[in-house]
Amino acid sequence: MLTLGGLTGCRNDLGTVADFETLGGPSQVLEAAELEYSNDGRLTHRLSAAHMTRAAEEPPVWEVKGGFSLQVLSDSGTVDAQLTADRGSFEEETRFLEARGSVVLRGAQRDTLHTELLFWSADSDLVHTPAAVEVRTSEGTLRGTGLESDARFQRYRILKPTGIFLVDTTENKP
């Protein structure tokens, strides 16, 4: 008795495989997520979000919805500044964040920025916005359009201030 057997297999061309791999859905979805970032083993930032999705395409970009918080940490691990917003996107490789909707940035000195759009870059450790801003301090409220600041919101500048400003021109002589 002679049995003949054949080897069979399936084969897909690379185009078909590539189409399957990029069906357009997210590659990751996280609920109630907390991500920590470090530099040379030292914790520098903490990102907490209600809902995060990471697109399958490169470079990796996280879309954040439902509210999020980004904490900027000191060398000792305490919170130097905290940024909150309704939604945003975070480019993982460049660590560039775009925050939108009810954006609030509070520094350690308690000065608080309110705006609708803010950009933050980990490389330069700077934040900026071209949008309308309101800064609440212990001495009053400042308003304007556009702002540049360090990420800890300790030194900032409103690019186009608006409103009434009182300037004390008296000299105090002993």
C-alpha positions as CSV (number, residue, x, y, z in Angstrom):
1,M,0.0,0.0,0.0
2,L,1.3,3.4,-1.0
3,T,0.1,6.6,0.6
4,L,0.9,9.9,-1.0
5,G,0.8,12.9,1.1
6,G,1.2,16.5,0.2
7,L,2.3,19.4,2.1
8,T,-0.2,22.3,2.0
9,G,-0.1,25.6,3.7
10,C,-1.6,29.0,3.5
11,R,0.1,32.0,2.2
12,N,-0.7,35.7,2.4
13,D,1.0,38.4,0.5
14,L,2.6,41.2,2.6
15,G,0.0,43.8,1.4
16,T,-2.8,41.7,2.9
17,V,-1.0,41.3,6.2
18,A,-0.3,45.0,6.3
19,D,-3.9,45.8,5.7
20,F,-5.0,43.5,8.5
21,E,-2.5,45.0,10.9
22,T,-3.7,48.6,10.4
23,L,-7.5,48.3,10.6
24,G,-7.7,51.7,12.0
25,G,-8.5,50.9,15.6
26,P,-6.5,51.9,18.6
27,S,-3.6,49.7,19.6
28,Q,-4.2,50.3,23.3
29,V,-7.1,51.6,25.4
30,L,-6.7,52.4,29.1
31,E,-9.4,53.4,31.6
32,A,-8.5,55.2,34.9
33,A,-4.9,55.2,33.8
34,E,-1.8,56.5,35.6
35,L,1.5,56.8,33.8
36,E,4.7,57.9,35.4
37,Y,7.7,59.3,33.5
38,S,11.3,59.5,34.7
39,N,14.6,60.9,33.6
40,D,17.7,59.0,34.6
41,G,15.7,57.0,37.1
42,R,14.2,60.1,38.8
43,L,10.4,60.4,38.6
44,T,9.6,63.7,36.8
45,H,5.9,63.6,35.7
46,R,2.7,61.7,36.5
47,L,-0.2,61.6,34.1
48,S,-3.6,60.5,35.3
49,A,-6.5,60.1,32.9
50,A,-10.1,58.8,32.8
51,H,-9.8,57.4,29.3
52,M,-6.7,57.0,27.0
53,T,-6.3,55.5,23.6
54,R,-3.1,55.0,21.7
55,A,-3.3,55.1,17.9
56,A,-1.8,52.1,16.0
57,E,0.2,54.5,13.8
58,E,3.7,55.7,14.6
59,P,4.9,57.8,16.3
60,P,2.9,56.8,19.3
61,V,0.2,59.4,20.3
62,W,-2.2,59.1,23.2
63,E,-5.6,60.7,23.0
64,V,-7.0,61.6,26.4
65,K,-10.7,62.1,27.1
66,G,-12.9,62.5,30.2
67,G,-10.5,64.7,32.1
68,F,-6.8,64.3,33.0
69,S,-4.2,65.6,35.3
70,L,-0.4,66.1,34.7
71,Q,1.7,66.6,37.7
72,V,5.2,68.1,37.4
73,L,7.4,66.7,40.2
74,S,10.3,68.2,42.0
75,D,13.6,66.3,42.6
76,S,12.2,65.3,46.0
77,G,9.0,63.9,44.5
78,T,6.6,66.7,45.6
79,V,4.2,68.3,43.2
80,D,5.6,71.5,41.8
81,A,2.8,72.2,39.4
82,Q,-0.4,70.5,38.3
83,L,-2.2,70.8,34.9
84,T,-5.8,69.6,34.5
85,A,-8.0,69.7,31.4
86,D,-11.0,68.0,29.8
87,R,-9.1,66.4,26.9
88,G,-5.8,66.4,25.1
89,S,-3.2,64.5,23.1
90,F,0.3,63.4,24.3
91,E,3.1,62.5,21.9
92,E,5.0,59.9,23.7
93,E,8.4,60.1,21.9
94,T,8.7,63.9,22.1
95,R,6.7,64.2,25.4
96,F,4.6,67.0,23.9
97,L,1.2,67.6,25.4
98,E,-1.7,69.6,24.0
99,A,-4.4,70.3,26.6
100,R,-7.9,71.5,25.6
101,G,-11.1,72.4,27.5
102,S,-11.2,74.0,30.9
103,V,-7.4,74.0,31.2
104,V,-6.1,74.9,34.7
105,L,-2.4,75.1,35.6
106,R,-1.5,75.7,39.2
107,G,2.0,76.4,40.4
108,A,3.5,75.7,43.8
109,Q,3.1,79.4,44.7
110,R,-0.7,78.9,44.1
111,D,-0.8,81.2,41.1
112,T,-3.4,79.6,38.8
113,L,-3.8,79.9,35.0
114,H,-7.2,79.4,33.4
115,T,-7.5,79.0,29.6
116,E,-9.0,76.7,26.9
117,L,-5.8,75.6,25.2
118,L,-2.3,75.0,26.4
119,F,0.8,73.3,24.9
120,W,3.5,71.7,27.1
121,S,6.9,70.4,26.1
122,A,9.0,68.2,28.3
123,D,12.1,68.9,26.3
124,S,12.1,72.6,27.0
125,D,10.0,72.3,30.2
126,L,7.9,75.2,28.9
127,V,4.2,75.8,28.5
128,H,2.5,78.3,26.2
129,T,-0.8,79.3,24.7
130,P,-2.1,81.6,22.1
131,A,-5.6,81.7,23.7
132,A,-7.3,84.0,26.1
133,V,-5.9,83.6,29.7
134,E,-6.8,84.5,33.2
135,V,-4.2,84.2,36.0
136,R,-5.4,84.3,39.5
137,T,-2.8,85.3,42.1
138,S,-2.9,86.2,45.8
139,E,-2.9,89.9,44.7
140,G,-5.6,89.8,42.1
141,T,-6.5,88.6,38.6
142,L,-4.6,89.2,35.4
143,R,-6.2,88.8,32.0
144,G,-4.9,88.8,28.4
145,T,-4.2,86.8,25.3
146,G,-1.3,84.4,25.0
147,L,1.1,83.2,27.7
148,E,4.6,81.7,28.1
149,S,5.8,80.1,31.2
150,D,8.1,77.5,32.7
151,A,6.3,74.2,33.4
152,R,6.2,74.8,37.1
153,F,4.3,78.1,36.5
154,Q,6.8,80.1,38.6
155,R,7.8,82.6,35.9
156,Y,5.3,83.5,33.3
157,R,4.5,86.3,30.9
158,I,1.1,87.3,29.5
159,L,1.8,88.3,25.9
160,K,-1.1,90.7,25.4
161,P,-2.4,91.9,28.8
162,T,-5.8,93.6,28.9
163,G,-7.6,95.5,31.6
164,I,-6.9,98.3,34.0
165,F,-3.5,98.4,35.7
166,L,-2.7,100.5,38.7
167,V,0.9,101.6,39.0
168,D,2.3,103.1,42.2
169,T,4.5,106.0,41.2
170,T,5.2,107.3,44.7
171,E,8.7,106.9,46.0
172,N,9.2,105.8,49.6
173,K,12.0,108.0,51.1
174,P,13.3,107.3,54.5
